[in-house]
Amino acid sequence: MTVQHEIKSQLAKLLATEDLMVEHKNVETAQFNVHTRVLQLPNWNTSNRVYDMLVAHEVGHALFTPDVDPPKSVPHTFMNITEDVRIEKLMKRKYMGLAKTFYRGYNELADDDFFEIDGKDVDTLNLADRVNLYFKIGSFVNISFSPTETPIVNLIKDAETFDEAVSAAEALYNFCKQDEEESDNESSEQVQQLSIQQQPATGGDSLTGDSDTDSTDDTDSPISNTDGDDTLEGGNRGSNNPSRGNDNVTPLDLEPETQTVNALDKKLKELAENNGSESVYVEIPKVNLDKVIVDNKILHERIRLEWETSNISEGSDMFPSFKEVDAKYREFKRNAQKEVNYLVKEFECKKSADAYARATTSKTGVLNTSILHTYKFNEDLFKKITVIPDGKNHGLVFILDWSGSMQGVIEDTLKQLYNLIWFCKKVNIPFEVYAFTFNYPLWTEEDGVRHSVYEKKEGSLQMVDNFSLMKFFTSDVNSKTLEEQMINIYRIAYAFRSYTQYSIPLGLDLSGTPLNETIMALHQILPKFKEENKLQKVQCVILTDGEAGQLTYHKEVQRHWEDEPYLGCGYIHRNAVLRDRKLGTTYSFNVDGWAQITDVLLNNLKDRFNDMNLIGIRILSPRDGNVFIRRYHFTEDKEFDRLVKDWKKDKAFAIKTSGYDTYFGLSSNALANDDDFEVQEDATKAQIKRAFVKSLKNKKMNKKVLSEFVELVA
């Protein structure tokens, strides 16, 4: 039966009642770092019963074994025996259901002879081994103790604290050591006596070692299969010391063995799978926003200065000027007011409906005299009051894709964004608009070098150092300033698709798609925005037309010709796992494409900020709609058919199964056809009809998408 490692990770966290970080890696034994609170588990190839038992055991160490140096007074194996007994007892006491888990798990280990006792007389094992068996598989194997051993067994059983477990381990070790010494002394006496009996009267100088060996082999002595054979051989070399071999090790130097502990360790190591594909655990780094965000005021001041000092190239009169482009902007703004007003109306209606749905009615204790005459059949004669709760204080953060692939639709996308900005202004919703880029030159004033935007360390996801977020707009400025800034950005967007008399300011060119870096930065941007504006709920809207690039992480790389490793990087692969220490959760990157990597980051962002709606708006070419839908729905699904139908009919759809709460798909062609109903003066009836139908279709698409968007916000 296949073990689901992520499920077992959740089990460990639940048992620990804390945000333990659990890693499944290609290691032989389980380890727990008490400082980082990371529990590292092997990929055990075993049944769920044994897996659950092993997880519960390791969590027991995480909960109850303190972060102290191991005692020097007792070997590690003896300390393990007594501490295992203690922590398993405490775990079963904390979770009564674990008694059955340990029972079933150890039953399976006993059946599979994990302690290697099949064919052995258990009573011949030393006390440490019998104690280990008694507290682990004592329900399946008869274990007996002598009257002198019983107090030590009780001492181990009754240990409640770590210090008591140490004392029990010391008592167990001293008993076994003394027993071992007595046994060795007895064996030595037997060997010496046997050796004397085999000495010839002449002193034995004529006897050879071979003859002694043959003589020993012919005996039926009970020690013939023990280490005493070596003692015999060594003694016949003329030594008067009963040492073993030539190592000069006395019986007093020998440590008691813990056979069952060693056997269990060996078997558990065999269970650990090493499939050659190491799991990698990565984390989102903390972004330094001061080095990432281009301040709104500085950005637009830079645009203004560059345009003031720039020269219009010769012969450029044929291209649009600021005046002409600004006129197009104002025309668009005037025509867009219908859609903006529609948004406002929808928002107020949905907000009111939600408020009344949450309204409560209570009695006042004052008689309602208008219905007093109904007292014979009406028991409720008191006045009532309806309490309508206040709506939540909302805010919106917009992320605009400023990549090269947006060139053909950047103006139309910006128009959609402007509609939402004007909507926010009318309903007094705080907002911020960022555009991601690799091009804006954020240089430090100290040395003229762009420093890293985050702390680079092993295991953190990698971010490109030239990543920036340009703060295009904010609700913090007055209406006049906002209007000027919106005109600035509109001019730039217009220049991407048409030659103009003015140039695009330095750093505002379209670049790559640092979408993943942006999502990482939102971990700091969203709470900061929420706190500064004292908001209860934040909505985040990402407008894009493409995928982020491949994601990498930092790791130490050791070259064979270098002494020290260096901090390199590796690509995120199917065995990579995103770890969130704050939430105590992990997210598998077991994905097939770059887009799904982004979905993992989005899911983590939603979990981190569960009071936020994360909305995606994807600009698609008409031929890419079906392909995009297939990314999130199988073609056999009814939902797939419905979305495809919406795409064909409205050139828009809303997906609910992506990393976003809602992922809107919009046709780039439909966005471009956003003009009002207009025809030439000499247009025929057929031309008028076609223009009217075209206008209605576009309005229908916009209103459908905008209505769903407003519902999410309200």
N, C-alpha and C positions, 0 to 999 in steps of 0.2 A: 504494500500500500504506500503510495507516494505521500511523503510528509510535506505539508505546506509550511515552509519556514516562516513566512510572514505571520501566519496564524500562531505559531509557536512563540514568535517574538511578542505578540500581543498577550499571550498567556503569561509570559515572564513578567511583562509590565503590570498586568493585573495582579499577579501574585505578590510582586514587590510593592505594590501600592505607591509607586513613585514613577517618575519619568525616566526609568532606566533606558539606556541606549543598548539595544541588543544587536550584535553582529554575528552573522553566520559566515564563517570563513574556513579555508582549507587548513585547519590546525588539528593537532592530534588530541589536545585536551582543552577543556573549558578553562577560561580565565576570567577573573573579575578585577577590574581596576577600581579601587575604592575612591580614588581621587577624581577620575573623570566619570565615574558611575557608568562605565561601559562593560557590559557582560558579553564576552566573546564565546560563542558556542561553535563546536565543530559541526560539520554537515553530517550528522550521524545517519548512517544507512540502517535504520531499524524501524520497528513498529511504532505506532502512535503511543501505545501504552508505555513502552520503554522510554520513548522520547519525552513524554510528559513527566515521567518520573525523574529523568535526568535534569530536565529544566527546573522542576520543583526543587531538586537537590541544590543546584547551582544558585537559584534565587535564595535558598536558605542561607548559603554562605554570604550572599550579597546583603541580606538583611541582618544577620546575627553574628557573623565573624568580624571582629573589630579590625581596624587598620593599625596593627601593631606588628613589630618584628616578631618572628617565630621564636619560641623559647629555645634556648641553647641547651637546656638541661635534659632534653628528650629528643630522640630522632623524629624527623618529619612524619614518617609513616605511622608512628604511634600516636602522634598528635592528630593525624588525620582520622584515625579510628575513633577516638573519643569525641572529636569535634563533629564528625559525621553523625554520630549518635545524637549529640545534643541538638544540632540544627534541624535534623529530620524530626525529632520530637517536637521542637518548637513550631516547625512548619505544620505538622499534623494538628497541633493544638490551635494554631491560628486559623487553619482551614481544615475543618473536620473531614471534608470530602477527600482530602489528600491521602488519608489512611488507605483508602481503597486503591488510589493511584500507586502508592508505594508498594502495596501488597501485590498488585497485578504485575507491576514492572519487575520487582525482584523475583516473582514466581517465574516469569519468562527467562530471566537471567539464570535462575537455578536450573531450569529445564535445559538450557543451552550450555550448562556447565561453565559459566563465566568465571567461577572461582577454582576450577580445575581440581575438584575433589572426587570425581568419579573413580571408583576402584580404590580409594584411600580410606583408611580407618580414621575418621574425624577425631576420635579420642586421642590419637597420637600426635595431633598438631599442638603447637604451643598455645598458651592462653590468649595471646594477641590474635592469632588466627581464629580461634574458637569464638572469641568475643566479636570479631568482625563478622563471622558467619551468623552468630546468634542474633545480632541486632539487624541484620540485613535479610537473611533467608532462614531464620530460626523457625519460621512456620512450616518449612518444607524439609528441614533436616534436624534430626535429634542431636542436640548439643547438651553435654553434661559438664558440670563443674564440681570440683572437690570443695570440701568445707573451707579450705584455706583460700580458694580462688573466689568464692562467692562474695566476700566483702568488697573485693576489687570490682567485680561485675556490678554490684549495687552502687558503688561509687561512680562508675561510668554512667549507669542508668539515671542516677539522681542529679547529675551535673546540670545546673541551670545557667550558670554564667561561664564566660570564656575562661576565667581563672580557675573555676572548678574543673573544667575540662582539661586544663593544663595539669592540675594536681592529679587528676585521674590518669592522665597519660603517663605522668612520672611514676605513679604507683604501678601501673601496668608494665612499664618498661623495666623498672627495678625488679619486679617479680620475675619477668621473663629472663632478664639477664642473670639473676641469681639461679634460676632453674637451669639455664644454659650452662653456667659455670659448674654447677653440681653435676650435671650430666657429662660434661667434658672431663671433669676430674675423675668421675667414675670410669669413663671410657679409658682415660689415661692409665689408671690403676690396672684395669683389665689388660691393656696392651702391654704394660710393663711386666705384669705377672706372666702373661703368655710368652713374652720375649725371654724371660728368665728360664721358663720351662724348656724353651727351645735351644738354650745355650748348651754346647758340649762341655764335658768336664775339663777339657784341655784349655778352655778359654775362648774357643770358637774361632781361633785365627785361621784354621784350615778350611772353615766354611766360607763359601762364596755367597754373594747376593742372590745368584740364580737359584741355588739350592734352598735358600730361605724363602724365596718367592714361591717356589714349587711347593714347599712345605705348607705355606700359608694357603695356597689355593686348594690344597687337599683337605683342609680342615672344614668342619661344619660350624665354625664359630659364628655367633649372631652378628659380629662386627665385620664380617668378611666383605660386606657390600657398603661399608662406610668409609669415611676419610681415615679411619684407623689404618687402612692398608698403607697409606702414604707415611704414616707415623712409623709403621713397622719397617718399611724400606729405609727411611731416614735413620732409624735407630741402628740398623745393621751396617751403616757406614761408619760406625764407631763413635757416634755422638752419645754423650751421657745426658743430653738435654732432650726431654720429650717434645721437642718442637716438631711442627708439621713441615716436611720438606726442608728446603734451604732458605725459606723466607723468615725464619726465626720469629714466627708469630706464635705466641702462647695462647692457650685456650682462653685466658682472661681478656685477650684482645678481640675476640670474636663477638660480633653483635648479633642479637637474636633476629632471626628471619621472620618476615611477615609474608608468607607465601601467597595467601589469599588476596592480600592487597596488591601484590605485584601481578598476580594473575588477572585480577579485575582491571587494573590499569592497562595491561597488555591487550586484553579483549576489547576494551573501550576504544583504544587507539586503532584497532583493526576495524571498528565500526565507522570511524571517521573517514568519510569519502574525500579523496583528493582527485577531483575530476579534471584538474589542470586548468580550470577556468576560475580564477580567484575572484571572489566578490569584492567590489570596491565600494566603500562608503564615503560619500562626499557631502559637503555642507555649503550652504549659501553664505558667502562672505558678507561682512558688514561694509556697506558702501559709505565712503566719505562724500556726503552730498556737496560740501563746499568745493570739492574738486570735480564734481560731475555737472552740477546745475549751472547753466549760464543765466545770470540774473536778468530779470525782465527789463529793468531800467537800463542796465549796461548794454544789453543786446540791441535795443532800439536806438539808443544813443549812438552806438557804433554804426548802425545802418544809416542813420541820418547824416553823420559826419562823412561817411564814405560817398554817399550820393551828392552831398554838397560840394565835395572836392573832386568829383569825377568829371571827365570831359566827354561830351557826346561826340562819337566818331563822325567823320565827314560823310556826308551823303545819307545820314540816318533819318532824314525828314520823312522818308517813306514808311518808317516804323512807328508804332504807337508810342506816345509820350506819356508822362505821368498824368497829364490832364485827361487824355483819352481813356486810359486804363481806370483812373479814378471814377470817370463817368460810368463805365461798365459796372464797377463795384456798387455805386449808388443805385443804379437801375436794378441790379440784382437784389439789393437790400429792400428796395421799395416793393418789388414783386414777392419777396420772401415773407412779407409781413402776414400774408394769409396763412401760410404754414405755421409761422410762429404763434399766431393767435389761436390756431387750431390746437397746437401743443399746449398752450396755456389753458385753454378751455378743458381739454382732456385731463390735464393734470389736476385742475381744481375739482372737477367732477369726481375723479377717482379718489382723490384725497378725502373729499367730503364723504363719499360712499364708505371708505375705509373707516373714517372716524365714527360714522353712525353705526357701522357694524360692530364697533367696539364700545358703543355707548351702553351705559348702565342706568337702570331705572330703580329708584328707591322711594319708599313711603316717607312722607314728611311728619306724620303724626297729627296733622291738621285735618279736620273734617271737611269734606267737599260738599258744601251745602247744595250744590246744583244737582247732586244725585242722591240726596238724603231720602227722598221719597221712595227709593228702591230698596230700602233697608230690609223689607220682608224677603226678598229673594237675592239680595246682593250683599255679600259679607265685606267687600272691599269698598269702604266709604271714605277713604282718606285721600288727600291730595298726593300726587306723585311729582317727583322731579327727575328729569333726565340729565345725566352728566355725560358730556361728550369730551373724551380725552383730547388733549392737544396733540397735533401731528408731530412727528419726529423732525428734528432739525437736520436737513440734508445738505450734502455738498457733493460736487462732481469734479473728478480729475480726468482730464482727457489726455490721451497719448496719441500723437500723430506720427505716422510712418513717413519719414523724410528720406526714403531710399530711392535709388535710381529707377527702379521698376515702377515707381509712382508717377513718373514724369507725364505720362499720357492722361492720368486721371487726377493729378494733384489739385488742379483748380476746382474740379467738380467735388472732390472729397472735402476740400476746404469749405465749399459752399454748404455742404451738409453740416460740417462742424460749426459754421457761423450761425446756422439756424438754431443749433443747440445752445450756443453762447447767448444769443438774443433771448431765447427761452429762459435761460438761467437769470438773465438780467431782469426780465419782466416779473418773475416769481421770486426774486431775491434769494436765489440759491448761490452760495459761494462756489467759485470754480477756479481751476488752474489748468492751463494747456501747455503740454510739453511736446516737443518734437525730438525724436532720437536721431543721432547722427554720429559719424566718425570724423567729420570734417572740421568742426569748429575748433580753432586753436586755443585751447585753454592752457596758457603758459603761466608758470609761477613767476612772480616778480623778483624773487631772490636770485636765481641762477639761470633763468630762461629755459628751464627744463620742465617737461611735463612729468610730474611724479605720479606714481600709481594711485588709482582711485580707491584702492582697498588694500588690506593687509594680505600679502601673499604667504600662504603656508600650506604645508602638506595636507591634502584632503579637501581643500576648499576649491570650489568651482572657479574657473579662470574667467576674468573679464579683460576685454581689450582696453589698454591704457588710454587710447584716444577716444573712448566713448564719452559722449556728452549728451545732456538733455537741455535743449534750448527752451527756456520758459517764454513762450510766445505771448501768452495772455494770462491775466489774473484779475479777479474781481476786486482786488485791493486798490486798483487805480480808478480815477473818476471816469465818467462817461466820455468826456472829450479826449482824454489820453487813450482810452480803450479804442475809440474810433480811429484815431491816428495810427495806432499799432495794427489794427485789423487791416487798414489800407496798406500799410507797409508790407505785411505778409501776403496780401492779395496781389500786390504788384509783383512780388517775387514769384508766386505761383503762376501768374499769367506769363511771366517771362520764360518759364520752362517749356511752354508749348508754342511760343511765338517770339520772333525777333522784336526787340524793343529798343528805344533810344537809350535806355539806361542798362547798366550791367547788374548782375547779381552780386551782392556784397560778399566779401571774403568770408569763407566759413559757412555760408548759407547754401552752398551747392548740395545737391542730392548725393547720398553716399550709400553705404551698405545697410544692413538690417539688424542692428543690435537689439532685437526684441527681447532676447533672453536676459541681456544685461539690464534692460529697462525693468523687467519683472523683478529682478533681484533688487534694484534700486527702490522699487515701490514698497519694499519692506520697511524702508525708512521714510519715504515720502508720504505715504498714506497716514500713519499715526501722527506725523508732524503737522500735516494739513488739518487733520481732525482736531488736534489739540489747539492749534492756533486759532481756529474758527469756532471752537467749542461746539462741535457737531456731534450728533447722535449716530448718524448713519452716513457713510461715504459710498458713492457710486464711482466706479472706475470704468472708463470707456476707452477701448483701444481700437483705432482705425488703421487698418493695414491692408496690403494687397498680396503679401507673400509670407514666406517662412523665414525664421531666423537661421543663422548659420550653425554649423556643427558646434557642439558644446564640449569643452575640455575641462580638465581638472589638474591641479598641481600634485605632483608626486616626486619623491626622491628617485633620482636616476644614478646608478653606479656604473661608470665605465670601467672596464677591466684594466685599463692602462692608467687610471687615476686612483689616488689614495682616498679622496674624500668624495662623497656623492654631491650632486648639485640638484637644485629644485627645478625639475623639468615639468613636462605635462603629458597627459595621456587623453585619448578620446573616450567619451562616455560610451559604454557598450551595454549589451543586454544584461550583464551581471552587475551593473552599477546600481547603487541604491542611494537615494537622497535622504539625508538624515536631518531632522529638525529637533535640536536639543530642547528648545523651549516647549514644544508640544509633546516631545517624547514619541514621535511617530517617524516612520520611514516610508519611502515611496520608491517602488521598483521602477527602474528605467527599462524594463523588459519590453522594448518597443521596436517597431520596424522602420521608423523614419524620424527625421528631424522635427517634424510637426508634433509628433507625440512626445518628444522630449520637452517641448514647450508646454504641452498639456500637463506634464508632471509638475513643472514649476508653477503653473496656474493653479493646480489643485492644492499645492502647498500654500500658495498665497491666499486662497479662499479659506483654507482651514485656519491659517494664522489670523485672518481678519474675517470672522464669521458674521459680522454685522455689515458686510459690504456686498454689493452686487457687482460682479465682474462681467462686463458686457463687451463682446467683440463685434466689430463691424468689418466684414471682409469684402473687399472689392474684387469682383471676379469678372473675367471675360465670359461672354455668353456660352462658349464651348466648354468652359471649365466647371460649370455648375454641377453637373451630374457626377463628375469625377470627385469633386470636393465633398459632396454628400456621401459618396461611397466610403469615404474615409471614416465616417462615424456610424454608418448604417449598412448592413448587408442588403444586397439587392432583393433578398427574399422578404425583408421586413415590410410590414404595412406602412411604417413611418417613412421608409425610403420612397415608396410610391407617392405618399402625400407630399413630401418635400419636393420631389421632382415635378409633380403637378403644380405646386406653388411657383416653382422656378419658371416653368413654361408659361404660366398664366400671368404672374405678377412680376417676374424677373427679380424675385426676392424670396427668401425663406428664413426660418428661425430654427436653429439646431439647439437642442437642450442636453446633448450628451457629450459635449466637448469639455475642455478645461474651463471654459467660460460658463457662467450661469445661463446665458443665452448668447449664441453666436449667430449674428445676422449675416446673411449673404446678400449682396447687392450687385446687380449687373452694372458694369462700367458703362455700357452703352446707354442704359436707362438713366444713369446719373448725368451723362452728358446731354441728354435730351430733356433738360429741365425748364425749357422756355415755356412761357404762357402761350395760350392759344393765339397764334398770329398767322395771318395769311396776306398775300399780296392783294392789292386793290382789285386787280383784274382776275382774281382766282376763280376757277370754275367751281361748280357745286361739288364735284367729286374731290377736288383739292381741299375745299373747305371741310368736307366730311372727314377726309383722311387726317387733316391737321387736328380736328376736334377730337377724334377717337384717340390719336396719339397722345394728345394732351391729357385726356381723361385717364389713359392707362398709366402714364407717369405719375399723375396725382394719386391714383389709387395705390400704386406701389409705395410712394412716399408716406401716405397716410396710414397704410397698414403697418409699415415698419415703425413709424413714429409713434403710433398708438401703442404698440407692444413695448416700445422703449419707455414711454411715459408710465405705463402700468408698472414696470419694474422700479422706476424712480419713485412713484407715488406710494 
